[in-house]
Amino acid sequence: MHPTNKEQAAALKAIAKALKVAFESDKGSAYNPAFVAKILAGEKAKNDGEKGLKVDVENLWK
C-alpha cells in the first residue's frame, strides 16, 4: 500500500496492529546517500578538530 499522507499511514498502521499483522514503513531519505555520507564525514572531522576549507566570502561571487 502507498499512503499519500500521514493520516492514511496512521490508519493503515492501526488496522495492521488490530489484525496483529506485521507492519513496516519505508520512510526512506530524501537525500542521496553519498551526499549524507559527505556531510557526516565533515561533521566528524570538525568534531575531531580538523581544519576545514576556508572560503574567501569577499570574492565568492567574482
Buried (B, 14 or more C-beta within 10 A) or exposed (E): EEEEEEEEBEEBBEEBEEEEEEEEEEEEEEEEEEEEEEEEEEEEEEEEEEEEEEEEEEEEEE
